[in-house]
Amino acid sequence: MPVRLAAVILTRDESENIAACIAALKGWTDEVVVWDSCSRDGTRRIAQEAGARVVARPFDDYGRQRQAALDSIDSRWILFIDADERVTPALAREVLDACRDTRRAGFWIPRRNFIVGHEMQGGGFFPDYQLRLLRRDSARYDLRREVHEVVILEGEDGVLAEPLLHYNYADWRQFHSKQRTYARYEARILEEQGVRARPHNLILQPVRELRRRYISLKGWRDGLHGLRMALLLAWYYGFIPYWLLMEGQYSGDVRGDNGDSRE
């Protein structure tokens, strides 16, 4: 029986990346679907010209976007890919072999992350396993998580060996823009969990995140680049969410905004 595999690419304004991403998926998947969050550039046109099926769905959050694809696409297996990721031929062969495994409900795929031209070796960016290959009838997303989605499997998981290439931040401007969005999401999640920020959180949380990124997750392996990343992520994940949460406790105005597919 032939393997039924659809590759799904979540997009918003990805005209620079989408053609190359589709090209790496064509020929070995049964279908490439671009799940688009109402792009304002030429993403949908380019995707159609490259041979992908395009579905437009207004963005609410990342988990719901992926769950909507799971609910809608008629395929036994779904491989979720972001527009700034590339599947190598070796990974493609391994994915096809994995789809023949009748015991597994999903597979983790390691990622090699390239941030502003540097391939990360530590800091939580390598091997950076992502649960992206899912048997559609045995997986669902935890809709309480709006970003950095969590998959719930009904069955065993497996781990692939070949990595996915992730060119996630081309420059620092893009990095800062994305992290500001994530920080707002984190503040909202903390708020929904009933967390109340205190002044000491503005010191302790950044210190903990810096120690986690640079020491526990071995960010020191990336030299000055790793130190810079650890400091920035301590700011965006340790300080900013708690600062926004403190403001929100008084103003009631902790909000997120729309985003694209980069993580």
C-alpha positions in Angstrom: 0.0 0.0 0.0 1.5 3.4 -1.0 2.4 5.8 1.8 0.1 8.8 2.0 2.1 11.7 3.1 1.3 15.4 3.0 3.8 18.1 3.7 2.2 21.2 5.3 4.0 24.6 5.4 2.6 27.3 7.6 3.2 30.7 6.1 2.6 34.4 6.4 4.5 36.8 4.1 7.1 34.2 3.1 7.7 35.1 -0.5 11.5 34.9 -0.1 11.5 31.4 1.3 8.5 29.5 0.0 9.7 28.4 -3.5 12.9 26.8 -2.1 11.0 25.1 0.7 8.4 23.6 -1.7 11.2 22.5 -4.1 12.7 20.4 -1.3 9.4 18.6 -0.7 8.2 18.0 -4.3 8.7 14.6 -5.9 8.7 12.5 -2.7 5.6 13.7 -0.8 2.1 13.0 -2.1 1.0 16.6 -1.6 2.5 19.9 -0.5 0.0 22.2 1.2 0.8 25.8 2.0 -1.4 26.8 5.0 -1.3 30.5 4.7 -2.2 33.1 7.3 -3.5 35.7 4.8 -0.1 36.8 3.4 0.1 40.3 2.0 3.0 39.6 -0.3 3.3 37.1 -3.2 3.5 34.0 -1.0 0.3 32.4 -2.3 1.0 33.1 -5.9 4.5 31.8 -5.7 3.3 28.7 -3.9 0.7 27.9 -6.5 3.2 28.4 -9.3 5.6 26.0 -7.5 2.9 23.3 -7.5 1.6 23.5 -4.0 -2.0 23.6 -2.9 -2.8 26.8 -1.0 -5.3 27.1 1.9 -5.9 30.5 3.4 -6.9 30.7 7.0 -6.8 33.8 9.2 -4.2 33.5 12.0 -5.4 33.1 15.5 -2.4 31.2 17.1 0.2 28.6 16.0 -1.4 25.7 17.8 -4.8 26.3 16.2 -3.3 26.8 12.8 -1.6 23.4 12.9 -4.7 21.7 14.4 -6.8 23.1 11.6 -4.5 21.5 9.1 -4.6 18.2 10.9 -8.4 18.3 10.9 -8.7 19.2 7.2 -6.1 17.4 5.2 -6.9 13.9 4.1 -3.6 12.1 4.6 -2.4 9.3 6.8 0.8 11.2 7.7 1.5 14.9 7.9 5.0 16.5 7.9 4.9 20.0 9.3 7.5 22.3 7.8 8.2 26.0 8.2 9.0 28.1 5.2 12.5 28.8 6.5 13.3 25.1 6.9 14.7 22.7 4.3 14.4 18.9 4.0 17.5 17.2 2.8 17.4 14.1 0.5 18.6 11.9 3.4 15.9 13.2 5.7 13.3 12.6 3.0 14.3 9.0 2.7 14.1 8.5 6.4 10.7 10.2 6.6 9.3 7.8 4.0 10.7 4.8 5.9 9.2 6.2 9.1 5.8 6.4 7.5 5.8 2.7 7.1 6.1 2.1 10.8 2.7 1.0 12.0 3.6 1.2 15.7 4.4 4.9 15.9 2.0 7.9 16.2 4.7 10.5 15.5 8.4 11.2 15.1 10.8 13.7 16.5 13.2 15.3 13.9 16.4 17.0 15.0 17.1 20.5 13.7 20.3 22.3 12.8 19.6 26.0 13.5 21.4 28.8 11.6 21.0 32.1 13.4 22.4 35.2 11.6 24.8 33.1 9.6 26.0 31.0 12.5 25.2 27.3 13.0 24.3 26.9 16.7 26.0 24.2 18.7 24.5 24.9 22.1 22.1 27.0 24.0 19.2 24.7 23.3 19.5 25.1 19.6 21.1 21.8 18.8 19.9 19.1 18.2 16.6 20.9 18.9 14.2 18.0 18.4 10.8 18.9 16.9 7.7 16.6 16.9 6.8 17.3 13.2 6.0 14.0 11.5 2.5 13.0 12.8 0.1 10.2 12.0 -3.0 12.3 11.5 -5.5 10.1 13.4 -3.2 9.8 16.5 -2.1 13.4 17.1 -3.6 16.6 18.3 -2.3 20.0 19.5 -2.7 21.3 23.0 -4.7 24.4 22.2 -3.7 26.0 25.6 -0.3 26.7 24.0 -0.5 29.5 21.5 3.2 29.4 20.6 6.0 26.8 20.8 3.2 24.2 20.3 2.8 21.0 22.2 1.6 17.8 20.4 -0.3 15.1 22.3 0.1 11.7 20.8 -2.1 8.6 21.1 0.6 6.1 20.8 4.4 5.7 20.8 6.8 8.3 19.4 10.0 7.7 17.6 13.1 9.7 16.8 14.7 10.3 13.4 18.5 10.7 12.9 18.7 13.0 9.9 18.4 16.7 10.7 16.1 19.4 9.3 17.9 22.6 8.3 16.5 25.7 9.9 17.6 29.1 8.6 15.4 30.9 11.2 16.9 34.4 11.5 18.6 36.1 8.6 19.5 39.2 10.6 19.2 40.7 14.1 16.3 42.9 13.1 14.2 39.9 12.3 15.4 38.2 15.5 14.3 41.1 17.7 10.9 41.4 15.9 10.1 37.7 16.4 11.2 37.7 20.1 9.1 40.7 20.9 6.1 38.7 19.6 7.0 35.6 21.6 7.5 37.6 24.8 4.0 39.0 24.5 2.7 35.4 24.0 4.6 34.3 27.1 3.2 37.1 29.2 -0.3 36.1 28.1 0.3 32.5 29.0 1.6 33.4 32.5 -1.5 35.6 32.9 -3.8 32.8 32.0 -2.0 30.5 34.4 -2.8 32.9 37.2 0.9 33.9 37.7 1.3 37.3 39.5 4.6 39.0 38.8 6.6 40.6 41.6 9.5 43.1 41.4 12.1 40.4 42.3 11.0 38.4 39.2 12.5 41.1 37.0 15.9 40.2 38.4 15.7 36.5 39.2 13.9 35.3 36.1 16.5 36.8 33.7 19.4 35.4 35.8 17.8 31.9 35.7 17.3 32.1 31.9 20.8 33.3 31.3 22.2 30.5 33.5 20.0 27.9 31.7 20.9 29.0 28.2 24.6 29.6 28.7 25.6 27.0 31.3 22.9 24.2 31.5 22.3 24.2 27.7 26.0 24.8 26.9 25.5 28.1 25.1 29.2 28.7 25.7 30.0 26.3 22.8 29.0 29.2 20.4 31.5 31.6 21.9 30.5 35.3 21.8 27.6 34.4 19.6 26.3 32.1 22.3 26.8 34.7 25.0 24.9 37.2 23.0 22.0 34.8 22.4 21.9 33.9 26.1 21.7 37.5 27.1 19.1 38.4 24.6 16.9 35.4 25.5 17.3 36.2 29.2 15.9 39.6 28.3 13.0 38.4 26.1 12.0 35.3 28.1 13.1 36.3 31.6 12.5 40.0 31.9 10.0 41.2 29.3 7.1 38.7 30.0 7.2 39.5 33.7 7.4 43.2 33.0 4.4 43.0 30.7 2.6 40.8 33.2 3.2 43.4 35.9 1.8 46.1 33.7 -1.1 43.9 32.7 -2.1 43.3 36.3 -2.8 47.0 36.6 -3.9 47.9 33.0 -5.5 44.6 32.0 -3.8 44.9 28.6 -1.4 42.0 28.1 -1.9 41.1 24.4 -0.3 39.1 21.7 -0.4 39.8 18.0 -0.3 37.9 14.7 2.8 36.1 13.7 4.3 34.0 11.0 5.7 30.5 11.1 9.3 31.1 12.2 10.4 29.8 15.6 
